């Protein structure tokens, strides 16, 4: 790769538990597909794996490149949303339901979208594979719907939207509709709840969710306390996985004799 002027960047290694690693691996393939194809022609086809790779690239290179470009172009918004959800200093629990709804609508629309709605590089490469595009989008839509239907916290996150004053306008106003998913709301008095759901639209949109509730702790103390706790509920397992990684560095296979006294 150096000889033909390309950066010697090693391919990304896809790790099953790290969604970002899969995207980076596909991005690498999309960028270096031609270079990798040329490189494989210099390899002696003595090993079965090399023979299979060369045959795959000879017969299906165009389709493989189209698939990688499709994934890269259509994962930009998904990656951006997932990256935001990884942040721990910003509350995301009250917004995740609307983001998932947008994602569902996007994937459902893409199942039937015509070529004029495809993104630029997808249009260029997928003109010869229209069925592949619709099949891929249909699979994504079905997979997403299946995952969401089985998600045990979806009802909770959907109910949390009512605790965001900016989303209150179109929400149901009866507290009984939310107590099952958010049991803590049973501690809120009817007077305090009606004071909240009765706010005007202009007042609801003036601040971020955290700042809005912080400014109203005196008027709605019980509800404000419950809301702030729920707004910062973790929406991903990122923190847990990062902790496993950090502790593995401390308690590696060769450091199993650490105790509380010498930790």
Secondary structure as a PSIPRED ss2 file (coil, helix, strand):
# PSIPRED VFORMAT (PSIPRED V4.0)

   1 X C   1.000  0.000  0.000
   2 X C   1.000  0.000  0.000
   3 X C   1.000  0.000  0.000
   4 X C   1.000  0.000  0.000
   5 X C   1.000  0.000  0.000
   6 X C   1.000  0.000  0.000
   7 X C   1.000  0.000  0.000
   8 X C   1.000  0.000  0.000
   9 X C   1.000  0.000  0.000
  10 X C   1.000  0.000  0.000
  11 X C   1.000  0.000  0.000
  12 X C   1.000  0.000  0.000
  13 X C   1.000  0.000  0.000
  14 X C   1.000  0.000  0.000
  15 X C   1.000  0.000  0.000
  16 X C   1.000  0.000  0.000
  17 X C   1.000  0.000  0.000
  18 X C   1.000  0.000  0.000
  19 X H   0.000  1.000  0.000
  20 X H   0.000  1.000  0.000
  21 X H   0.000  1.000  0.000
  22 X H   0.000  1.000  0.000
  23 X H   0.000  1.000  0.000
  24 X H   0.000  1.000  0.000
  25 X H   0.000  1.000  0.000
  26 X H   0.000  1.000  0.000
  27 X H   0.000  1.000  0.000
  28 X H   0.000  1.000  0.000
  29 X H   0.000  1.000  0.000
  30 X H   0.000  1.000  0.000
  31 X H   0.000  1.000  0.000
  32 X H   0.000  1.000  0.000
  33 X H   0.000  1.000  0.000
  34 X H   0.000  1.000  0.000
  35 X H   0.000  1.000  0.000
  36 X H   0.000  1.000  0.000
  37 X H   0.000  1.000  0.000
  38 X H   0.000  1.000  0.000
  39 X H   0.000  1.000  0.000
  40 X H   0.000  1.000  0.000
  41 X C   1.000  0.000  0.000
  42 X C   1.000  0.000  0.000
  43 X C   1.000  0.000  0.000
  44 X C   1.000  0.000  0.000
  45 X C   1.000  0.000  0.000
  46 X C   1.000  0.000  0.000
  47 X C   1.000  0.000  0.000
  48 X H   0.000  1.000  0.000
  49 X H   0.000  1.000  0.000
  50 X H   0.000  1.000  0.000
  51 X H   0.000  1.000  0.000
  52 X H   0.000  1.000  0.000
  53 X H   0.000  1.000  0.000
  54 X H   0.000  1.000  0.000
  55 X H   0.000  1.000  0.000
  56 X H   0.000  1.000  0.000
  57 X H   0.000  1.000  0.000
  58 X H   0.000  1.000  0.000
  59 X H   0.000  1.000  0.000
  60 X H   0.000  1.000  0.000
  61 X H   0.000  1.000  0.000
  62 X H   0.000  1.000  0.000
  63 X H   0.000  1.000  0.000
  64 X H   0.000  1.000  0.000
  65 X H   0.000  1.000  0.000
  66 X H   0.000  1.000  0.000
  67 X H   0.000  1.000  0.000
  68 X H   0.000  1.000  0.000
  69 X H   0.000  1.000  0.000
  70 X H   0.000  1.000  0.000
  71 X H   0.000  1.000  0.000
  72 X H   0.000  1.000  0.000
  73 X H   0.000  1.000  0.000
  74 X H   0.000  1.000  0.000
  75 X C   1.000  0.000  0.000
  76 X H   0.000  1.000  0.000
  77 X H   0.000  1.000  0.000
  78 X H   0.000  1.000  0.000
  79 X H   0.000  1.000  0.000
  80 X H   0.000  1.000  0.000
  81 X H   0.000  1.000  0.000
  82 X H   0.000  1.000  0.000
  83 X H   0.000  1.000  0.000
  84 X H   0.000  1.000  0.000
  85 X H   0.000  1.000  0.000
  86 X H   0.000  1.000  0.000
  87 X C   1.000  0.000  0.000
  88 X C   1.000  0.000  0.000
  89 X C   1.000  0.000  0.000
  90 X C   1.000  0.000  0.000
  91 X C   1.000  0.000  0.000
  92 X C   1.000  0.000  0.000
  93 X C   1.000  0.000  0.000
  94 X C   1.000  0.000  0.000
  95 X C   1.000  0.000  0.000
  96 X H   0.000  1.000  0.000
  97 X H   0.000  1.000  0.000
  98 X H   0.000  1.000  0.000
  99 X H   0.000  1.000  0.000
 100 X H   0.000  1.000  0.000
 101 X H   0.000  1.000  0.000
 102 X H   0.000  1.000  0.000
 103 X H   0.000  1.000  0.000
 104 X H   0.000  1.000  0.000
 105 X H   0.000  1.000  0.000
 106 X H   0.000  1.000  0.000
 107 X H   0.000  1.000  0.000
 108 X H   0.000  1.000  0.000
 109 X H   0.000  1.000  0.000
 110 X H   0.000  1.000  0.000
 111 X C   1.000  0.000  0.000
 112 X C   1.000  0.000  0.000
 113 X C   1.000  0.000  0.000
 114 X C   1.000  0.000  0.000
 115 X H   0.000  1.000  0.000
 116 X H   0.000  1.000  0.000
 117 X H   0.000  1.000  0.000
 118 X C   1.000  0.000  0.000
 119 X C   1.000  0.000  0.000
 120 X H   0.000  1.000  0.000
 121 X H   0.000  1.000  0.000
 122 X H   0.000  1.000  0.000
 123 X H   0.000  1.000  0.000
 124 X H   0.000  1.000  0.000
 125 X H   0.000  1.000  0.000
 126 X H   0.000  1.000  0.000
 127 X C   1.000  0.000  0.000
 128 X C   1.000  0.000  0.000
 129 X C   1.000  0.000  0.000
 130 X H   0.000  1.000  0.000
 131 X H   0.000  1.000  0.000
 132 X H   0.000  1.000  0.000
 133 X H   0.000  1.000  0.000
 134 X H   0.000  1.000  0.000
 135 X H   0.000  1.000  0.000
 136 X H   0.000  1.000  0.000
 137 X H   0.000  1.000  0.000
 138 X H   0.000  1.000  0.000
 139 X H   0.000  1.000  0.000
 140 X H   0.000  1.000  0.000
 141 X H   0.000  1.000  0.000
 142 X H   0.000  1.000  0.000
 143 X H   0.000  1.000  0.000
 144 X H   0.000  1.000  0.000
 145 X H   0.000  1.000  0.000
 146 X H   0.000  1.000  0.000
 147 X H   0.000  1.000  0.000
 148 X H   0.000  1.000  0.000
 149 X H   0.000  1.000  0.000
 150 X H   0.000  1.000  0.000
 151 X C   1.000  0.000  0.000
 152 X C   1.000  0.000  0.000
 153 X C   1.000  0.000  0.000
 154 X H   0.000  1.000  0.000
 155 X H   0.000  1.000  0.000
 156 X H   0.000  1.000  0.000
 157 X H   0.000  1.000  0.000
 158 X H   0.000  1.000  0.000
 159 X H   0.000  1.000  0.000
 160 X H   0.000  1.000  0.000
 161 X H   0.000  1.000  0.000
 162 X H   0.000  1.000  0.000
 163 X H   0.000  1.000  0.000
 164 X C   1.000  0.000  0.000
 165 X H   0.000  1.000  0.000
 166 X H   0.000  1.000  0.000
 167 X H   0.000  1.000  0.000
 168 X C   1.000  0.000  0.000
 169 X C   1.000  0.000  0.000
 170 X C   1.000  0.000  0.000
 171 X C   1.000  0.000  0.000
 172 X C   1.000  0.000  0.000
 173 X C   1.000  0.000  0.000
 174 X C   1.000  0.000  0.000
 175 X C   1.000  0.000  0.000
 176 X H   0.000  1.000  0.000
 177 X H   0.000  1.000  0.000
 178 X H   0.000  1.000  0.000
 179 X H   0.000  1.000  0.000
 180 X C   1.000  0.000  0.000
 181 X C   1.000  0.000  0.000
 182 X C   1.000  0.000  0.000
 183 X H   0.000  1.000  0.000
 184 X H   0.000  1.000  0.000
 185 X H   0.000  1.000  0.000
 186 X H   0.000  1.000  0.000
 187 X H   0.000  1.000  0.000
 188 X C   1.000  0.000  0.000
 189 X C   1.000  0.000  0.000
 190 X H   0.000  1.000  0.000
 191 X H   0.000  1.000  0.000
 192 X H   0.000  1.000  0.000
 193 X H   0.000  1.000  0.000
 194 X H   0.000  1.000  0.000
 195 X H   0.000  1.000  0.000
 196 X H   0.000  1.000  0.000
 197 X H   0.000  1.000  0.000
 198 X C   1.000  0.000  0.000
 199 X C   1.000  0.000  0.000
 200 X C   1.000  0.000  0.000
 201 X H   0.000  1.000  0.000
 202 X H   0.000  1.000  0.000
 203 X H   0.000  1.000  0.000
 204 X H   0.000  1.000  0.000
 205 X C   1.000  0.000  0.000
 206 X C   1.000  0.000  0.000
 207 X C   1.000  0.000  0.000
 208 X C   1.000  0.000  0.000
 209 X H   0.000  1.000  0.000
 210 X H   0.000  1.000  0.000
 211 X H   0.000  1.000  0.000
 212 X H   0.000  1.000  0.000
 213 X H   0.000  1.000  0.000
 214 X H   0.000  1.000  0.000
 215 X C   1.000  0.000  0.000
 216 X C   1.000  0.000  0.000
 217 X C   1.000  0.000  0.000
 218 X C   1.000  0.000  0.000
 219 X C   1.000  0.000  0.000
 220 X C   1.000  0.000  0.000
 221 X H   0.000  1.000  0.000
 222 X H   0.000  1.000  0.000
 223 X H   0.000  1.000  0.000
 224 X H   0.000  1.000  0.000
 225 X H   0.000  1.000  0.000
 226 X H   0.000  1.000  0.000
 227 X H   0.000  1.000  0.000
 228 X H   0.000  1.000  0.000
 229 X H   0.000  1.000  0.000
 230 X H   0.000  1.000  0.000
 231 X H   0.000  1.000  0.000
 232 X C   1.000  0.000  0.000
 233 X C   1.000  0.000  0.000
 234 X C   1.000  0.000  0.000
 235 X C   1.000  0.000  0.000
 236 X C   1.000  0.000  0.000
 237 X C   1.000  0.000  0.000
 238 X H   0.000  1.000  0.000
 239 X H   0.000  1.000  0.000
 240 X H   0.000  1.000  0.000
 241 X H   0.000  1.000  0.000
 242 X H   0.000  1.000  0.000
 243 X H   0.000  1.000  0.000
 244 X H   0.000  1.000  0.000
 245 X H   0.000  1.000  0.000
 246 X H   0.000  1.000  0.000
 247 X H   0.000  1.000  0.000
 248 X H   0.000  1.000  0.000
 249 X H   0.000  1.000  0.000
 250 X H   0.000  1.000  0.000
 251 X C   1.000  0.000  0.000
 252 X C   1.000  0.000  0.000
 253 X C   1.000  0.000  0.000
 254 X C   1.000  0.000  0.000
 255 X C   1.000  0.000  0.000
 256 X C   1.000  0.000  0.000
 257 X C   1.000  0.000  0.000
 258 X C   1.000  0.000  0.000
 259 X C   1.000  0.000  0.000
 260 X C   1.000  0.000  0.000
 261 X C   1.000  0.000  0.000
 262 X C   1.000  0.000  0.000
 263 X C   1.000  0.000  0.000
